[in-house]
Amino acid sequence: VGVMREFYQRLGFDDIRIRPGYFPYTEPSMEVEVLLNDKWLEMGGSGLFRPEVTAPFDVHDPVLAWGQGLERIAMIMYGIDDIRQLYESDLEWLRNRPLR
């Protein structure tokens, strides 16, 4: 939980909440939401892989799984309303938006 909270705090999100979640390959599972424009927005999820997922690989120790909404983070950082903009081949748009 602390890693997830720290991850989003370092991205500049102050209001973060962690809620129980459901993902078929992990248990327990949790979802991370951030407060943006007075609305809670789901940003990602995580959990511990269930033993039947890792056993075929001869892994018997707990394994953390986590996936973050990188597209949502990019959309927020660059003020994008349409996710399709992230996948266009517009070189001029890319040149005008350097990584921070």
Residue pairs with C-beta under 8 A, 6 or more apart in sequence:
1 18
1 30
4 18
4 30
4 32
4 44
4 46
4 66
5 16
5 18
5 32
7 68
8 16
8 32
8 34
8 43
9 16
11 73
13 34
13 35
13 36
14 35
15 34
15 35
16 32
16 33
16 34
16 35
17 32
17 33
17 34
17 35
17 40
18 30
18 31
18 32
18 33
19 30
19 31
19 33
20 28
20 29
20 30
20 31
21 29
21 30
21 31
21 45
21 47
22 29
23 29
23 45
23 47
23 65
25 47
25 49
25 50
25 53
25 65
26 46
26 47
26 48
26 49
26 50
26 65
27 47
27 48
27 50
28 47
28 48
29 45
29 46
29 47
30 45
30 46
30 47
31 42
31 44
31 45
32 42
32 43
32 44
32 45
32 46
32 68
33 40
33 41
33 42
33 43
34 40
34 41
34 43
35 41
36 76
41 72
42 69
43 68
43 69
43 72
43 73
44 66
44 67
44 68
44 69
45 66
45 67
46 64
46 65
46 66
46 67
47 64
47 65
47 66
48 62
48 63
48 64
48 65
49 62
49 63
49 64
49 65
51 60
54 60
54 63
71 83
71 86
74 80
74 86
75 81
75 83
75 86
77 100
78 97
80 86
85 93
